[in-house]
Amino acid sequence: MTHASASPGLPTSPPQNGPPIVSIRDLQKVFPVPGGQTVALQDANLSIQRGEFISLIGPSGCGKTTLLRLMADLEQPTAGELLIAGRTADQARRERQYGYVFQAPALMEWRTVLKNVLLPLDVMNVPGDRLGRAREMLKLVGLEKFERNYPWQLSGGMQQRVSIARALAFDPPLLFMDEPFGALDEITREHLNLELLRLWRETGKTVIFVTHSIPEAVFLSTRVVVMTARPGRIEGIVEIDLPHPRSDDTREDPRFFTHATEIRELLKKGHA
Amino acid sequence: MLEPGPAVTATRPPWLAWLAGLGPMLIVALIAAALYWSLMLAANLGPAARTLASGAELDCRTALACASQLRNPVVPAPAQLAQGFARLSTPVTSPLALPYNVGVTAGETVLGLVLATVTGLGLALLLVASRSFERATLPWLVASQTVPVVAIAPMLAVLLGQYGVQGFLPKAIIAAYIAFFPIAIGMSRGLRSADPLHLDLMRTYHASGAQTFGLLRFPVSLPYLFTALKVSVTAALVGSIVAEISTISFSGLGKMLAENSRASDTVALWVIMGYGALLGVTLVALVNALERWVTPWSRR
């Protein structure tokens, strides 16, 4: 396992050419419910290149979390094809191709901050200096001073940063994030958005990010996948041509508003 | 870039905190002592009047004065309790005095609790591992707890005696018999209490069943274990005392209770009960200390 170098001088991490890291064709997920079934996801088609930052956006019930859980092999599709780095979702999970960040930090309250980041390394029996690697990750999210603290001693935003450090600890090429900042206040969220973009540039990961915030999706992404509900489906994909590295000024860029409007129109279309 | 860290809480020195923690308990003790005195007088006035009327040779003239000087009072006066305490507690190392016998009962209780923990953990593992095992055994486990200890203790002692198990061990086994149940039930609940999110997380790591157990299910169940242990340790204490009473015993609090009960020495019975309560409180405090040591992450 190689660790991506964290050199700050890296360029803007444009999407790379080559085979897609995620390839989805006619993917469908149907949940049985009493007296029928719910189509959580219908005929989804999506191809994601290495190094992209993809946001899945839509109202609740649009299948964005289901799509992410299908990619992570936490749910099984009822139809269609899904390839992660050229493998089935099950193989990709076994080969630890992705790190997953949940909506809640999901830290283990009986482990210190450092031991939480250490958890995947211990489970996977990663060779080498695990402790050093875990400390490096904590430094990456700016929490190296808190390694001995227990999770409850940290704020919600700090806990979520630990959870991101944990997901990155074993250096997976993919990072799946399910509304990771949904429970945080606006100020903390904007701050963590900047931090996340820095991490993305420094590590060169492919990020797939579920959100229900339009500004967040526009600010972070290279492409935004707009989804609508009943049945859950992909309504359209919006290319975000805002320059990298992005900063608070990006939010003032006229193109920022254009893209936000574009997404809003697509979401409305799904409602009609 | 850092968000504000956790607030630094003002800390008192530990001994002061400990003393302050005792405050409410001492107030209750004070109220109990005040009530005790009037209760004692009320309970003893009748017998005292009757004793006076019978013309017995006494050092007191009025029923009120005699109430605190009866030979075998239902509720002894504090001075009588103090004398009884001194009489029964010395010589400290004597096998006939209370300290030695408290030690015997404590030993039986602790050994019983250890046996109960091993049994309870094993049962909890089986209960969680297999629904059919749960369906087949749980009703029997419940049934086992409805049999009074007094009934089962002598038979168990006779049965164990046939295999040469005598003295200390049968009492510990009887204590374990009633103490394993809360542990088995508590742990089987605890082992099922892992957060679904954490289970998903372990799945994304492609963790093995053993890893998920050791790193997730077991730590999650520890608070359940300690809650169960606190129930079990008091049950084990009652179990070993009852076992001492209802089997042939040569030492222990139960043996002393039985002896003094036959001799109608009520003062002694009260003193022995006091020692028993003290032992119970000490054992629960030890479980609490163990809990703090094993689960340092919990907020207290």
Interface residues (C-beta under 8 A of the other chain):
Chain A: A72 D73 L74 R93 R94 R96 Y98 G99 Y100 F102 A104 A106 M108 E109 W110 R111 T112 L119 P120 D122 V123 M124 G142 K145 F146 N149 Y150 W152 Q153 L154 S155 G157 M158 T188 H191 E195
Chain B: M1 L2 E3 P4 G5 P6 D195 L197 H198 D200 L201 M202 R203 T204 Y205 H206 A207 Q211 L215 L216 P219 V220 L222 T295 W297 R299
